[in-house]
Each structure stands twice: as structure tokens, then as C-alpha cells.
Amino acid sequence: MSIFEDRVDAGRQLGRRLADLRGQDIVVLGLPRGGVPVAFEVAAALNAPLDVIVVRKLGLPYQPELAMGAIGEGGARVLEQHVLAHARVSEAELQAVENHERTVLENRVARFRKGRTRQDLTGRIAVIVDDGIATGSTARVACRIARQLGAARVILAVPVAPADTLRSLTEPDEVVCLATPHQFSAVGYHYRDFSPTEDDEVIQLLDAAAKRLENSPPESRKPATTGMQDSAEVDEEVEIPSRGVRLQGQLHLPVPARGMVLFAHGSGSSRHSPRNRYVAGVLQQAGLGTLLLDLLTPAEERNRANVFDIELLARRLSSATDWLASRPDTASCTIGYFGASTGAGAALWAASEPTARVNAVVSRGGRPDLAGPRLSAVRAPTLLIVGSYDHEVLELNRKAKAMMRCPNQLAVVQGATHLFEEPGTLAAAAILARDWFVDYLLQTKDQSPGATA
């Protein structure tokens, strides 16, 4: 039975559990790859720096999913002697596995550290985060590495683990775990979505966390005190009513909130999309509020036809816009729409409504053609971002651009395919979106929706 929706959900729950650490001298260390999305949310909740602590499992030669130990940076190594004895692993077999994993580890360290300075742990609290632990080998070696690097206190924080493994851990000073199921088979069993995390996503999250911290005012890194909470940033899960259903969203508001960007996700995606979360992080660093929104309920998503019901999705997006207008803290904000794939069609459809109060639209790898003849009615300045290798969608965007009468641009990101998975391409798209929204949402407060800068 799943406990967590995905790693984002687990990280946010873990961040709330660790809230007492906010304001202390801490560094959050994610275990690549799966632990980094969890750690990213923890670091955001604690307004703390995020780094990685790179370790590799040593799997049995004939059963690699079962750990016989783990290795880490600086030559650290932990062996599970009872596993080695039971499996009768020879010294030569152990050495062969370790040599292979050491090469992988060193390559990964080189990639993750490129252009980055390792966070100094000397005298600080190291919060080591993974998406869960089973045998504990990786956690043990990670704690040892943090200690070797000078951490004064080591906290191991995970969403899920077996209770007996937690009791056997002596390396951390403290263990924080949200769930210890009686029946524990594998970490992934306790997640609804346990999709693999790729190296590029790890790098993107590290970049986003660093930029967020750079743009965070020093006073926001102090613990909240009584009487000051009204001025704190908002980062919370919300429910938005829309014609008999309640839409799930993640709302982030800076202080003060001047411009808001609503995200309309593409088919098969959700408010937890790593790509859109990354873009949202870049926008937040520029002082923009964001609303990551699921335009369909889980039951509705099971009917594939709903994913392409652009009128329905646009109506939901308009409901969310009206909801923001009803809140005292967002009523005066300028509004932008960010649409990906089919979500771009919905964003442009909603922006074409005569009563739409939308100041800017950005489409990433979008299908503006799905808005059909409504494209000519869009007044908000619109940026269409497409990858140079996304040939079919690029042609659809060129045709859509020709139909639009509002101020518009087509930006082609070289070397990108539809999902912007190639190194650096998503960052390029995020920067384009950021600059467009800053120009039209943060510098046009005296202009009416759809006006040009």
C-alpha cells in the first residue's frame, strides 16, 4: 500500500516534520539520485542550502539489488558482514564490484560537482536525506562521509524505512522517519509514483536550489517568530473549487506578491512535474508567485478524452484565476499563464475569453493549435518556446504564430526535443519564460491586461 504520492510529496511532508531546524546552521544533503528530489523539498521548507552526498551501493554479484555494502567519497566504505558471509562472496568478487562502482561514483561526483563548490560542513548540522532505506548500508556510509567532512551533528531523514533497520543505525546522531511499515518489502512499494530520477534532474534541482538561496533575503532564513508570520512567504497545498469539483494545487507567494503565474500541465503530467517545478523555481527566484495546478481530478484523468478536452481545461484555468482574484493577498496581482504541451492550448483558450484578465502567456513545447480559431482573440503578449528537434510541434507553433494578433514571439531552443531533456535546454527555456513574465507582469502594473511593454 502506497504512503506517498511521489518524492515531492514525501519531501514536503519530511520538510514539515523538520521545521524546527529552520534558522539553524544546516546543510541538506541528498543522496543521488532518488534522494535529491526529496531533499530539494526539505531544503526549500527549511530555506537551507542543498548539496549532494554521493554514495554507491555494492550489490551482490549475482543479486545486485541486495546490498552487501556501500562506498562513498573520500574512500569511505561500509560492508554488511552477515550478507557477505551468507552469500559466500570472495575477496576478488567484492573487489570487482567495488572497482566498478568506484568508477561510477567518481564520474558522478565529477558531473555533480562541475561548476559547484562543495558545501563546507565544518561545525554545521548535516541533514542527510534519501527517498527511503532498506538495509541501511547507503545511509551508514553517507553519515560517515558527513562526519569525515567535519559535520558537528548528523541527522538522517527519510520518508520510509523498516523499524529494525532504524534501530541498528549508530552512525547518525538522530534519525527522523515518517513511516515504519510493519510489512516492508522495498522502498518503491510505498510510493504511488517511484519513477527513476535522472542525472539531469539532479543537476537542475541543485541549480534551482542554489539560485533560490542566492535570491533569498537574509531575514527570511531566520526562524519565524510570533507576530511576523503574516509577512512570511506562502508555500502551501490548496484546493480550488470549479463547478462541482475541487482542483489540487501548490501555491507559492513571495512577499509582496505582485505577479502570479498559473501552470497548465500537459497530458500525462501533474503539478508534481519535475520540469514545471524547475521552471517555477526559476520564476520564484525572480519574485513571481506560482500556482502549479492539476486541471483534472484523479478520476477524470483515467478518461483519456478529458486530457484533450481543451475547453474543459481552459474553464478550469479560468476558475483558478478567479480564485486568485478572490484572495486578498493575490487580488491585485498581474496574471500569467505557463502552458506545456496540451496545457498551452488550454492557456491560450482561456486567455482568449473576452473577460480574461491575463497579462502574459508562455508556451513550452506547447500545442497552441489546440486553441483553434480562438488564437486570433488572444490579447496577452505570448511567447512560444519550442525545441529545434521537435520538428512537428515547431511547425504547428509557426502556423499558430501566424494566426495570432497579439504581441508574440517564437523562441527556438537549439538542441532540444519535445521534453527539453537535453543538458541545459530546460534551463534555457526557463530563462526565456522568466524574462517574458518579468517584463509583462512585474513592470506593467499600470497597464491593462494584454497591453505591451
N, C-alpha and C positions, 0 to 999 in steps of 0.2 A: 504493500500500500504506500503510495507516494505521500510525502510530508510537505515537500517544497514544489512550487510551480517550476522553478528553474534556478540557476545560480544567482540571478539578480534578486529574486525573491528571498533566497537563503541569505544573501549578503545584507539585504536591508533588515531582515529580522535579526541577524547577528549584530549589525551596527546598533540597533536599538538596545540589545542586551548589553553592549559595551559602552553605552552612553556616558557612564561615569568617568571614562578615561578622557573624554573631550577636554581639551585645555592643558593636558599633561604633555610632557616631552616624549612623544611616542613616534614610532615609525611602524607603519603597517607593511608586512612582508607577505606577498602572495606566492604560493607555490605554483610555478608554471606546470601545465598550462591551466588546468581547470580551476585552480585556486585563485587565479588572478581576477576573473570577473566577480567572485565573491569578495575578494579583498578590496577591489575598486569601490564597491558599495560601502564597505566598512570604513575605508579611508574618507569617503565623501561624508558619511554620517559623523565622523569624528573630526573632520576638517584637518586631517593629518597627511603627511607625505606618504606616498606609495612607492614601494620598491619590490623587487623580486628576490627570492632566496632559492637558488637553483639546486635541485637535487634530482637524482635518478634512482629509480627502483632497480634492484638487482633481482631479476626473476629467475626462477629455476630453469635450467637449460631445457628441460622437456615439458615444463609447465610455466611459461613466462608470466602468466597472470598472478602466480603465487610468489610473493616476495621472500627471498632468503636474506635480504638486507637492503641497504641503500647507500649511495655515495653523494657527496656534495662538494661545494667549492672549498678550496684550501686543503684538499686531501682528506677531508672528513669521511669516515666510513662507519656504518653500523651493520653488524651481522646478526642474524637470527640463528643462534647456535642449535636450537632444537629443530628448526626446519632443515638446516644443513645435515644434522645427524640422521634425521628420519629419512631424508631423501638420498643420503649417502653421496653427497656432492664432493668430488675430488678437488684438490687444490688447483689442478690445471683447469678444470671446468669453471671453477669460481673465478680464476684469473682471466679466462677468456671472456666471460660475461662482463667482468668489471672493466676490462680494456675497451670493449665495445661501448659500454655505457659511459665511460670516462670521455671517449671521443665525442659522443653525442652531447654530453654535458658541456664540454669546453666550447663546442660550436654554438650551443645555445646561449652560453654566457656571453660569448663574443657578439652575438646578434643582439641580445637584450641590452648589453652594456654600451653598444656603439652610440657615441654621442651623448652618453649619460654618465654622470658621476654617481658612484655608489653612495647611498645614504650612509653617513657616519653613524654607527650605533653606539659609540663610546659613551657610557654613562646614561644611556637612554633606555626606554621601555620598548622592547621589540614585541610586536603583536603578530604572530605567525598565523596565517590563515590558509586553509585548504577547503576544498568542497566536501570533505569528509575523510575519515580514516578507517582503515580496516585492521591491518596488523599493527600499524603504528611505526613501522620502520622509517618511512619517509619523514614523519613528524619528529622522530627522535634525532635524526641526523640534522634536520633543519634547526632544531633547538640548539644542538651542539655548535653548529656554524655560527648562529647568532651570538652565542656565548663567546666563541673564539674571536668574534669581531668586536667585542667589548660591551655588549648589552649588559646593563645593570640588572635588568629584570626581563624574563622571557615569559610571555603569555601565549599559549596555544589556543586558538579559537577556531572551532569547526561547527558546521551545522549539524552533523550526524556522525555517530561512532558507536561501536559496541561498548557496553559498560566495562567489560572485563579488560579490554584494551586500555581504556582510560585509567583504570586502576593500576595498570602495570607501568604507566609512564612516570619516570622520575626526572627526566631532563627539564621539562618546563617548571617554572615557579608556580604557575597557575594554569588550569585548563578550563575553558569555557565551551560548553557544548549544548546546543539547543535540544537535541533529541538523542536518546539512547534506546532504540527499539529492542524489545525482547527478542524478536526474530530478526537477526541481522545477517543478510547474505552478501550483499555488495552495496557500495555507496550509491551507484546509479539507480538501484531499485527504489530508493527513497525520493527520487525526483521524477516529476511528470515529464520534464524535458531535460535530458542529460546529453545533449548534442556535444560533439567534440569541440574543444576550443583550439583554434589555430594560432600559430606563432604571430601572424599579422595582427590578430585581435589583441594579443597580449601587448604588442608594441603600441597599438593605437590607444589602449587603455592607460598604459604608462604615460604616454604623451599627454592624453587628456587630463590625467590626474595632476601632472606637473604644471600644466597651464592653468588648471583651476586653482592650484595653490598659489601660483605667481600672482594671480589676479584677485586673490582673497585678501581683503583688508586685514591688517594685524589684529584689530579688535575683534574680528569675527572668529579668531582662533582661540579666544578665551571662553571659559565655561559661561553659559547663560546664567544670569542672576535674576532674582525676583525683581520685577519692575522693568526689566529690559526685554522680556520675551516678545512684546508686541512689535519690537523693531527687528527681530531676528528673521532670517530668510525662511521661506516656507518651502518644504520639500516633503510632500505627503501624497498618499494614495487618495483618490477622490472618486466619487460616483456622480454621474451626470444624468439627470432624467431626460428621456427623449421619447415621447409618445408611447408610454407604457412600458418601456424598458429602461434599465439603468446601465449606462456605459462606464467601463472602468478606465481610469486614467492616472497618470503620475504628474503631479503639478509641482513645478519649481518656480518660485517667485524671488527675485532679488529685492533689495531694499535700496531705493524705492523701485517699484515696478512701473516702467514707462512703456515698454513694448512687449507683446506676447506673441509667441509662435506656436501654432497648433500643428501637430504632426498627423498626417493621414497616411497610414502604412499601406504597403502593397499587399497583394494576395499572398496568403500563407504566412504573413508576418504579424507582429503584435507590438504593443507598447514596450515589450522587453527586447525588441530587435537590437542586437549589438551595434549595427551600423547606425540606426537612427539615434540610439543613446549616445554614440560617439559624436554625431553631429550636434545633438542637443547640448552636450558638454561644451563644445566649441562656442555655441551661441550663448550659453550661460556665462562663459568667461568674458564675453563682450558686453555683459549687462542686460541680456534679454531673458525674459521669462519663457518657460516652455511648458507645453501640455502634451505629453505623449499619450495617445488616446487609442483605445480599441473601439472601432466604429461598429463592430458586431459583437453580440454576446457569444459565449462558447457554443450554445445550442444552434445559433444562427450560422456559425462558421461551418458546421457539419454539412450544410446545404451549399454546395459549391456555387450554385447560381447566385447566392447573396453576395459573393465576393465580387461579382461583376455587375451588381445592381448599382450603377453609379448614382442614380437619382436617390436611392435609399442612403447610400454612404454620404452624399452631399447634404442631405437633410439632417443626418446625424451631426455632421461637422457644423452646420448652422446652429443646431441646438446647443452644441458645446460653446459656440461663440456667444450665443445669447446668455448662456450660464455665466460666462466670464463677465459679461456686461452687468449681470445682476449682483456681482460681488463688489463690495466697497473697495477692496484692495486691487481690483483689476478693471473696474468700470471705466476708468479714464485712459486705459492703455490703447495704443495703436495695435493693430492685429495683423499678423502674417500667417500664411498657410505654407507648410512644407509637405509636399506630396511625393511619395515614392511609388513607382510602378503604377498600379491601378489607382492608388491613392491620389496621384496627381490629377487624374481625370475627375475624381470627386472634389478635389480642392478647387479646380477651375470651374466646375459646375456650380459649386457653392458661391464662388466669387462672382459668377455671372448674374446672380439674383439682383433685382433692382434695389432691394433694401440691404444688400450686403455692405457691412462696414469693415472691409478688408483693405489694408494699405499696401500689401505686397504678397506675391506668391513666388515660391521656388519649387521647381520640379527636379528630382534627381532620378535619372533613369526612368522617367515617367512616361505615361501613356496619355498625353493631353488630347489625343484624337478621340478618346472615350467620352470627352465632353461634347463632341459633335459640333453642331451649329452654334452652340452656346459660347464657343470660343470668341466669337466676334463681339459678344456682350460683356466680356471681362474688362473692367476698367482699371484694376490694380496692376501696377508695374510687375511684370512677370519675367523670371529668369528660368530658362530651360537648360539643365545640365545633363549632358549625355556623354558616355564613353565613346572614344573614337572607334573601338572594336565592336560596339553594339550597333551593327550596321542597320538592321531593320528598324530598331527604335529610333536611331538617328534620323532616318528618312521620314518616319512618322512625325518627329519633332519639327523637322524642316517644313513639312506641309502644314502643321499646326501653327507655326510661327507666321506663315503667310496669311493665315486666316485672322490673326489677332490684330486688333486696332489699338490696343493699349501700348504703352511703352514696354518694349520687350527685347530680350537678348537671348541668343543661343550660345552657350559656352560648351566647348568640346574638350573633355579631359583626355589628353593623349595617353594611349596605352591601357585605357580602362575598358573592361567588359561591362555587362549589364549590372552586376552587383558591386562593382568597384572593389574587387577583392585584391587587385594587384597592389604591391607596395607603393604607398604614397598617394594613390589615386583617391581614396576616400578622404584623406586629409585635404587634398586639392579641392574636392567638391565641397567640403565643409567650409573652407575658407571663402570660396565663391559665395556660398549661401550666407555666411556671416556678414560679408561686406555688403551684400544686397540688402539684407534686413537692417543692418545698422544705418545705411543710407536712407531707407524709406520708413523705418519705424522709430528710430531714435533721433533723427534730425529733421523730421517733418511734423512735429507736434501741432503746428499752427495750420497745417494743410488738411484738406478734406480727403477721405478715402479715395484712392485712385489718382491723386494728384502726383505730379512728378517733382523730383527734387531740383 
